[in-house]
């Protein structure tokens, strides 16, 4: 288990592709409950390490690799400063922005670590559950697309919209 956790955290920290396969493996090796707990813990730990690594040395690289995406993300974060946790939860729950980008760009656009951490810890639970549960049937999967069918994507987006509903509702009441 220590080897599994270390590998997952290392992969998350240094943005090495393949953590989805590690999540599938968690389901196959540890079952759903233990697997989800491990995946959420290791993914949050690795994402946090990536956040701090990016904060230390990432600005020039991120600005060079994704200048437009970074400007867009900065503008979106600035618009949502009051309800940043809801916005970050939405991003974590829905597959609208890659988690890797969120991990490296968050410190660059001044998202406070406590918001990043809470959104990551909470927001990764739904997709981790889906992936770990799929790991139970590892032998039956033919591609990654089998994990995220239309129904699953709709559920993830609905959960995401529920996370930003308070912001939208409050904004509408303010204008009335």
N, C-alpha and C positions, 0 to 999 in steps of 0.2 A: 504494500500500500504506500509506503514511503517513496519507493521508486516511481510509482504512478503519479503521486502528488508532485514530486520534484520535477518530473518530466513535464507535466501539464503547466506548472508555474513557469518553468524555463521557457516553454513554447509561447506562452502568453506574454511574458516579459519582453522577449526578443522578436515578437511578431512572426513566429515560425508557423506556416500553415499546417493544419492537421489536427487542431484541437477538437474539431467536430468528430473525428475518428476516435480521439481519446474519450470523448463523451459517450460515444457508442460503446466503446470498450468498458466504460464504467458500468453501463447497464448489464453487459454480458458477465462481467466479473463480480460485481457487488450487489446487483439487484437495484430496484427502483429507488427505494428510500435512501439507502446508504450511497448509491450512485449519484443521486441528485445532490445530496449534502456535500459529497466530495467535489463534484463538478462546480457547484456554486462557490464553495470555499476556495478551490484552486483557481477558478476563473477570476474570482474577485481579487485574490492575492496577486495573481499574475498581472491583471489589469492595473492594479494599484502600483505594482513595481514598474510597469510600463509607463504609467502616468509620471512617476517620480524620475525615471530615466529620461523621459521626454522633457520634463521640466528642467533637468540639468543640462542636457546637450541637444535637445531635439529641435529647437526653434529654427535654426538655419536649414536643416534637412527637410522639415515639414513644409516650411515656406517655399522651398525649392521644388519639392515633389508635387504638392497639391495647393498651389497659390489660390486658385479660384474657389476650390472647395473650402479652404481655410477662411477666406473672406466671407463666403456665404455662411459658414458655421458661426463665425464671429458676429455677423449681423443678426442671425437668428437668436443667438445667446443674448445679445444686447437687448433685443425686443422682449425677451422673456425673463429678465433679471428678477422680477417679482415672484415668478412661479417657475424658477429654474429646475427645481426637483421634478415637477410634473413633466417638463419638457425632456429632461434627461431620462426619466422613466419611459416616456414614449419612445425615445430613440433606442433604448435598450430592449424594450419589449418587441418593437416592430423591426422588421428587417429593412428599414429605410436608409440607414447609414451603416456602413461596415463597422463592427465593433473595434477593429484595429484602428481605424481612423479616429473614432471617439476616444480611444485610449491615449493616442499620441497627441491629438489636437486639443483635448480638454485643458491641460495646463497652459497651453499656448494662448487660448482664448479666455483665460482667467476664470475657469470654472473652479470654485472652491473644492478642495479635496473631500470634505465631508459630504457635499452634494454628489460628487462623482461616486464616492464609495457607496452611499445609500442607494443611489439609482442603480449602480452595478449589482450590488448584493440582491436587491429586490427584483430588479428588471430582468435578471438572467434566469430566474426561477422557471417561468413558463417554457421558454425554449429549451432549457436544460432538462426539464421533465420530459418533453416530447422526444428529445434526442436520446436520453438515457433509457426511456421506455422502449424506444425503437431498438436499442442495443440488446434487449431481451430476445428479439427476433433477428439477430444479426445475420444468421444464415439465410434468411428469406429476402434480405435487401439486395437490390440489383444496382441502385444508384442513390446518390444523395437526394435526388428529386423525390424518391419514395418517402422520405421523411417529411417533406414539406409539401403536401398536396394542397389543393385549393382550399379545402375545408380548414386545414390547420393554419394556413396563412390568414384566412378570414378571422379565425379565433384570435390569433396573435394581434391582428390589427384592431379587433374589437377591444381586447384588453388594453391596448395602447391608447385607444380613444377614450376609454374610461379613465385612464390616468391623466389625460389633459382636459377632461370635461369640467372640473372645478374652475380651471383658468378661463375657459370659454364662457361658462355660465356667469362667473363674476364679472368678466369684461362686458357682457351683454347687459347685466343689471346696472353697471356703472353708466352706460350710455343712455339708459331709459330715464 
